[in-house]
Amino acid sequence: MTLGFGIVGTGMIARFHAAAIKEIRGTKLIGCFNATYAKAERFAQEHGCVAYPDLAQLLANPAVDVVTICTPSGAHLEPGRAAAKAKKHLLVEKP
């Protein structure tokens, strides 16, 4: 079984998460979301996943099992809450 990951926020820390996901057997980076879609597109091209223009679309993908929140620390609540409501596992780092 492969665990599919979605990344919310595609800044510097997201690159570390993407690299870690790539190294863990049985995981795959499925998609990403960023409030600035162009940034999500660049990240997706770099990491071989799909950029989503809307968080709800990423969360609706049944292949996404785990969502890692890589937004700035003050912006964790809303995407984390949305992922929990979508019944996704969460990874949220506290600075």
N, C-alpha and C positions, 0 to 999 in steps of 0.2 A: 504494500500500500504506500502511495506517495502522499505526503502532506503538502498541500498547495498553500503558498504564502502570498499575501497581498501587502504592499508597503504603502502607507499613507504619509506623504511628505517625502520629497525627493532631494533633500539637501545633502550635506556632507555625511551625516550619520547614516543616512539611508544606504550609502555606498558600502559602509562597513557591514550593515545588515545583509545586503545583497551578496556580498562576498562570503559571509558566514553561511547563508542559506545554500549557496553553491557548493560549499565544502561538506555539508551534512548529507550523508547518504539517506535516501528516501524522502528528500524534500525538493521542491521546485518553486521558483519564483514565477507566479502566474501573472500578476499585474501590479500596477501602481497608480496612485492618484496624487495629484498636487493641485492646489488652488489655481496655480498658473499652468494651464494645460501644456504649453510649449515646453516647460521644464519636465513635466511628466513624459512627454514624447521623447525628449533627449535621453532621459534616464532609461526608458523602455528600450530604446535602440542600443544603448550601452550594455544593458543587462539581459536582453533577449526575452522581454516580457511584453505585455500589452499595456498601453497607457489608457486610462479611463478618464473621460472628461467630467465625470460625476461620481462622487463617492458611492452613491446608492447603486450604481451600475457595477462597481467593483465588488461591493458587498453582496450583490444578487448573484454573482457567479458561483455556482455550486462547487467549482473546482478550488475555490479559495476556502481553506479550512482555518487558517491562522492569519491574523492581521497584526502587523507590527507597526506601531505608531511612531513615526520618525519626524513629527512636526516639532516646532519649538516648544519648550516645556510649558509655556502658558497656553498652548493650543492643543493639549492632549484630550481634554474632556469631551468635546463634541464628537470627534471621530471615534474615540474609544467607546463612548456611549452608543453611537450608531452601530459599531461593530458588535457590541454585546447584544443589542436588540436584534441584530441579524443572526445571532447565535454562533458567532465566530469566536474562536479562541483568540486571546489577546496577548501581545507582548508590548509592554509600555515601560520605557526606561525613565527613571527619575534622575534628573541631573544632581 
